[in-house]
Amino acid sequence: RSHAAGVLAYGMGKQFFEDSRFREAAACYKLAASVLESHLGNRAVHVGKVLMDLGTTVAATGNLDGGIAALKRAVTVLRRSPVGELHIDSAQAYTWLAQMQERTDCVEESLLSFGEAYRICRSKPDDPLLQKHLKKLRPKMTGLYANLGRFHDAVEACDSGPSVNADDAGDRGATLFDAGRYQEAAEEQERALELERVSENRPGRLVTLAMTLCRLGRFDEAERCLTEAEELIRAGKCFPEQCMGRLLNARGLIFQQFARFGDAIPMFDAAVREFSTELPPDDDYITSAEASKASCLINIGRMRDAEAVYGSVLAKRRAKLGPNHPDTGFTMLGLASSLAHQRNQVALEIGRDGLGIVSAHFGPEHHNTGTAHLQMGTVLTALGLMREALTELRTGAKVLKRACGANNPRTISARQQVELLKQMLGQS
């Protein structure tokens, strides 16, 4: 009779949950868990499943701590149950627990829980349910690692087996790009296009591949990708997601790479206009295009205009992302460059603060930290502090060589900057 009461309470909880009546659902699940645990014991699979539903439902009411507590109990019960911990139910419970821990800023605990779910999924490569869950789990783990600047771990998480669909390949390509492994990123992005030849996602994938090809110095191929993407967008064969704005921004970046700054600026302006039809002024797409425009303004000598644009972007990013976000740090370096070219000594402090923010986030060996050292080198050069500038440029070149390889276009460009400054200083 008590078992029947527990099953009834659980069924009522399911109905309340489907009606989005989460508090009533949580009360029913709590009763069901209590009744079933007293009847079946604390090692029953059914008890673990009810506790898992209780945890997710309590969290849906806004009580994340209560949800975490219930999910921890669910994990304990499921691990003790006859099916054992290497089961889809345990993997799902750990994943829910990890997501809630992440939402409460318990990042290390979240990584441990994700790691347990990942370990369970990898333990049985022939289990279709676990492998299906692994596909969902992998982007969550890589995203969390990437947000923490732990790109080596992110790549390791995404390297768990071959890409079997376009989304899988696209996610892996994005992670490899963030890690500075551009050749491998391009291969995954090309695989995504191959796996999904006809799709409304194709224009976006083409633009993404074009951005990676630019990093590899393969500009002709990048332009062909953008041409195909534009044709698809204009034909209406496109999943919205700001494709035209991204395409215009990518064209601007290609012009920028060829030092055609006067051609790049109108592209960035057009991208901002396109993005602004759907996005708020502080959206990352908009501020990124504006920052790229400001960089071009420096290169054509319009320092005051560049200072104004960088100042606007910095205010937006500080307000939205916070003072210690790497995008904020890079914007500070850009602003410092515009000020340094005007011989404003304030540039030195702003630039050093920006470099510190980027380095603290990504760590000393990441390619973004190498880029930040190079930017600090240009600030010091503009201020006439040549020997200090040479130190920063050398550091940046070494970091890029280790992170991206000796033959990467960015590494080659960094070495050229070092050699040029050495010649100016009369060094061999």
MOZIVEN-V227420 format. One line per field, one symbol per residue. psi: psi as a letter, one per 30 degrees, with the letter a starting at -180 (. if undefined). burial: b if it has 9 or more other ideal C-beta (glycine too) atoms within 8 Angstrom, else e. A space follows every 50 residues. Layout:
BEGIN
psi=???
burial=???
END
This chain:
BEGIN
psi=eeeeeeeeeeeeeeeeefggieeeeeeeeeeeeeeeefeflggkeeeeee eeeeeeeeefffieeeeeeeeeeeeeeeefleflfileeeeeeeeeeeee eefggieeeeeeeeeeeeeeeffiffjeeeeeeeeeeefeeeeeeeffgi feeeeeefgillkfleeeeeeeeeeeeffgieeeeeeeeeeeeefiejlf feeeeeeeeeeeeefggieeeeeeeeeeeeeeeffgikkdhheeeeeeee eeeeeeeggieeeeeeeeeeeeeeefffllfgkeeeeeeeeeeeeeeefg gieeeeeeeeeeeeeeeeeeflfgkeeeeeeeeeeeeeeefghjffeeee eeeeeeeeeeeflfgkeeeeeeeeeeeeeeeffgieeeeeeeeeeeeeee eeeflfgkeeeeeeeeeeeeeeeefgk.
burial=eebebbbebbebbbebbeeeebebbbbbbbbbbebbbebeeeebbebbbb bbbbbbbbbebeebebbbbbbbbbbbbbbebeeeeebbbbbbbbbbbbbb bbebeebeebbbbbebbbebbbebeeeeebbebbbbbbbbbbbbbbeebe beebbebbeeeebebbebbbbbbbbbbbbbbbeebbbbbbbbbebbeeee bbbbbbbbbbbbbbbbeebebbbebbebbbebbeeeebbeebbbbbbbbb bbbbbbbeeebeebbebbbbbbebbbeebeebbebbbbbbbbbbbbbbee eebebbbebbbbbbebbbeeeeeebbbbbbbbbbbbbbbbbbeeeebbeb bbbbbbbbbebbeeebbbbbbbbbbbbbbbbbbebbeebbebbbbbbbbb bebbeeebebbbebbebbeebbeebeee
END
